[in-house]
Amino acid sequence: MPKPTKGARLGGGAAHERLILANLASALFINKSIKTTETKAKRLRPVAERLVTFGKRGDLAARRRALSILRNKEAVHVLFTEIAPLVAEREGGYTRITKIGFRKGDNAPMAAIELVLDPVTPKTAAAPKAEEAPAAVAEDEVEVTEAPAEETEATGDDVAQPLEDGSAPEGFDVKGKNATKKFYAPGDSGYAQVKADVYFRSAEAAEAAGFAN
């Protein structure tokens, strides 16, 4: 005997199994619900759902294929004229199996298998969630750029501006840089290379003006 491909075989052989499933499917289509063992219900489900798919197709070829499997004209008629229109909008899951306990005597697990003929409510596309508005801002966002600090010119009797040629006034030997707020006295490293923005009479005058060495 050939080995079954899916689970235990029903009946004594493959032909017997096909007849059992055909009879169960015919009873299911005519009565809309039947009670059988859990094993038979699970084996019947794919057969019944495939036949319902033939019924939804509704053409002559599909009717002939269903008749070749069921061998019951009444079941085929009910399948194509009553069941197929009720499941036209359903895209699968035409049967439902419900466990109902154990059979008295051999304690076999029993189940009820029924057709799912409830109307299908079309799924509404979920509305996209509105993007959460950013927190309200009291003032409009304005790009703020820090203005460069204005160079303050030191004034006083001990402070003098460079002459037109950039040289130091007489008596003002200490050089100052406004950008760095540093002063350079004669003898300091780099004194000769510094181009002064302001001149001071002494280092004390530079420090009083806020410059550092």
C-alpha positions as CSV (number, residue, x, y, z in Angstrom):
1,M,0.0,0.0,0.0
2,P,1.4,3.4,-0.9
3,K,2.5,5.6,2.0
4,P,0.1,8.5,2.7
5,T,1.6,11.9,2.0
6,K,-0.3,13.8,4.7
7,G,-1.2,12.2,8.0
8,A,-3.1,9.0,8.6
9,R,-5.1,7.7,5.6
10,L,-8.8,7.5,6.0
11,G,-10.4,4.1,5.1
12,G,-8.6,1.2,3.6
13,G,-7.0,2.8,0.6
14,A,-6.6,5.9,-1.4
15,A,-9.8,5.4,-3.4
16,H,-11.7,4.7,-0.2
17,E,-10.3,7.9,1.3
18,R,-11.4,10.0,-1.7
19,L,-14.9,8.5,-1.4
20,I,-15.1,9.3,2.3
21,L,-14.0,12.9,1.8
22,A,-16.4,13.3,-1.2
23,N,-19.3,12.1,1.0
24,L,-18.3,14.4,3.9
25,A,-18.0,17.4,1.5
26,S,-21.4,16.7,0.0
27,A,-23.0,16.5,3.4
28,L,-21.2,19.7,4.4
29,F,-22.5,21.6,1.3
30,I,-26.0,20.4,1.7
31,N,-26.3,20.8,5.5
32,K,-23.9,23.7,5.9
33,S,-22.5,22.0,9.0
34,I,-21.7,18.5,10.1
35,K,-20.2,16.7,13.1
36,T,-17.4,14.2,12.6
37,T,-14.1,13.2,14.1
38,E,-11.4,15.8,14.5
39,T,-9.1,14.0,12.1
40,K,-11.7,13.8,9.4
41,A,-12.6,17.4,9.8
42,K,-9.0,18.5,9.4
43,R,-8.7,16.3,6.3
44,L,-11.9,17.6,4.9
45,R,-11.1,21.3,5.2
46,P,-8.7,21.7,2.2
47,V,-10.9,19.5,0.0
48,A,-14.0,21.6,0.8
49,E,-12.2,24.9,0.4
50,R,-10.9,23.9,-3.0
51,L,-14.4,22.9,-4.1
52,V,-15.7,26.3,-2.9
53,T,-13.1,28.0,-5.1
54,F,-14.4,26.0,-8.1
55,G,-17.9,27.2,-7.1
56,K,-16.7,30.8,-7.1
57,R,-15.3,30.4,-10.6
58,G,-18.7,29.3,-11.8
59,D,-17.8,28.2,-15.3
60,L,-18.7,24.9,-16.9
61,A,-15.2,23.5,-16.5
62,A,-15.2,24.2,-12.8
63,R,-18.7,22.6,-12.4
64,R,-17.5,19.5,-14.2
65,R,-14.4,19.2,-12.0
66,A,-16.5,19.6,-8.8
67,L,-18.9,17.0,-10.1
68,S,-16.0,14.6,-10.8
69,I,-14.9,14.9,-7.1
70,L,-18.3,15.0,-5.3
71,R,-20.3,12.7,-7.6
72,N,-23.4,14.3,-6.2
73,K,-25.5,16.6,-8.4
74,E,-27.4,18.0,-5.6
75,A,-24.3,19.0,-3.7
76,V,-22.8,20.6,-6.8
77,H,-26.0,22.5,-7.5
78,V,-26.1,23.9,-3.9
79,L,-22.4,24.7,-4.1
80,F,-22.6,26.7,-7.3
81,T,-26.1,28.4,-6.8
82,E,-26.3,29.0,-3.0
83,I,-22.9,28.9,-1.4
84,A,-20.7,30.5,-4.1
85,P,-22.7,33.8,-4.1
86,L,-22.5,34.1,-0.3
87,V,-18.7,33.8,-0.3
88,A,-18.0,35.8,-3.4
89,E,-16.4,38.6,-1.4
90,R,-14.5,36.3,0.9
91,E,-10.9,35.5,-0.1
92,G,-10.4,32.3,1.8
93,G,-11.2,30.7,5.1
94,Y,-14.6,29.2,3.9
95,T,-14.8,26.6,6.7
96,R,-14.6,26.7,10.5
97,I,-13.7,23.8,12.8
98,T,-14.9,23.7,16.4
99,K,-13.9,21.0,18.9
100,I,-17.0,19.6,20.7
101,G,-15.4,17.1,23.1
102,F,-15.0,13.3,22.9
103,R,-17.3,10.6,21.5
104,K,-18.8,8.1,23.9
105,G,-17.6,4.6,23.5
106,D,-14.2,5.0,21.9
107,N,-13.5,8.5,23.3
108,A,-12.5,9.8,19.8
109,P,-12.1,13.6,19.7
110,M,-15.1,15.1,17.9
111,A,-15.4,18.4,16.0
112,A,-18.0,20.3,14.1
113,I,-17.0,21.7,10.7
114,E,-19.2,24.4,9.2
115,L,-19.2,26.8,6.3
116,V,-18.5,30.4,7.0
117,L,-21.3,32.2,5.2
118,D,-21.4,35.5,7.1
119,P,-21.2,38.6,5.0
120,V,-17.8,40.1,4.7
121,T,-17.4,43.7,5.9
122,P,-14.9,45.4,3.6
123,K,-11.9,46.7,5.4
124,T,-11.6,50.5,5.3
125,A,-8.2,51.9,4.7
126,A,-6.9,53.3,7.9
127,A,-6.6,57.0,7.7
128,P,-3.0,58.1,7.9
129,K,-2.2,59.6,11.2
130,A,-1.9,63.3,11.1
131,E,1.6,64.4,11.8
132,E,1.8,65.8,15.2
133,A,2.2,69.6,14.9
134,P,5.3,70.9,16.5
135,A,5.0,72.7,19.7
136,A,3.8,76.2,19.3
137,V,6.5,78.7,19.2
138,A,5.9,82.1,20.7
139,E,8.1,83.8,18.1
140,D,8.9,82.8,14.5
141,E,12.1,81.0,14.2
142,V,14.7,83.4,13.0
143,E,18.2,82.4,12.3
144,V,20.3,84.3,14.8
145,T,23.8,85.0,13.9
146,E,26.1,86.5,16.4
147,A,27.5,89.8,15.2
148,P,31.2,90.1,15.6
149,A,32.2,92.1,18.6
150,E,32.9,95.7,17.6
151,E,36.4,96.7,18.1
152,T,36.5,99.4,20.8
153,E,39.1,102.0,20.4
154,A,40.9,103.0,23.6
155,T,40.9,106.7,24.2
156,G,42.8,109.0,26.7
157,D,46.0,110.9,27.1
158,D,48.0,107.7,27.3
159,V,46.5,106.3,24.1
160,A,47.1,107.3,20.5
161,Q,46.1,106.1,17.1
162,P,48.7,105.1,14.5
163,L,49.9,107.9,12.1
164,E,48.9,107.8,8.5
165,D,51.9,105.7,7.6
166,G,51.1,103.3,10.4
167,S,54.0,104.4,12.6
168,A,53.8,105.2,16.2
169,P,53.4,108.7,17.5
170,E,56.3,110.1,19.5
171,G,56.4,108.8,23.0
172,F,54.0,105.9,22.3
173,D,56.0,102.7,22.1
174,V,53.6,100.0,23.3
175,K,51.6,98.4,20.5
176,G,48.0,97.1,21.1
177,K,45.8,94.8,19.0
178,N,42.0,95.4,19.3
179,A,41.1,92.0,18.0
180,T,43.0,90.1,20.6
181,K,43.2,92.7,23.4
182,K,46.9,92.1,23.7
183,F,49.7,94.7,23.9
184,Y,53.3,94.3,23.0
185,A,56.0,96.3,24.7
186,P,59.5,97.0,23.1
187,G,61.6,93.9,23.6
188,D,58.7,91.5,23.6
189,S,58.8,88.5,21.2
190,G,57.3,89.5,17.9
191,Y,57.1,93.2,18.7
192,A,58.6,94.2,15.3
193,Q,56.1,92.1,13.3
194,V,53.0,93.3,15.1
195,K,50.9,95.9,13.2
196,A,49.4,98.0,15.9
197,D,45.8,99.1,16.0
198,V,46.5,101.5,18.9
199,Y,49.6,102.8,20.8
200,F,50.1,103.3,24.5
201,R,52.6,105.4,26.4
202,S,53.3,102.5,28.8
203,A,52.3,99.0,29.7
204,E,50.3,100.3,32.6
205,A,48.2,102.4,30.3
206,A,47.6,99.3,28.1
207,E,46.5,97.3,31.1
208,A,44.3,100.1,32.3
209,A,42.6,100.0,28.8
210,G,41.9,96.3,29.2
211,F,44.7,94.9,27.2
212,A,47.0,92.1,28.4
213,N,50.5,91.0,27.6
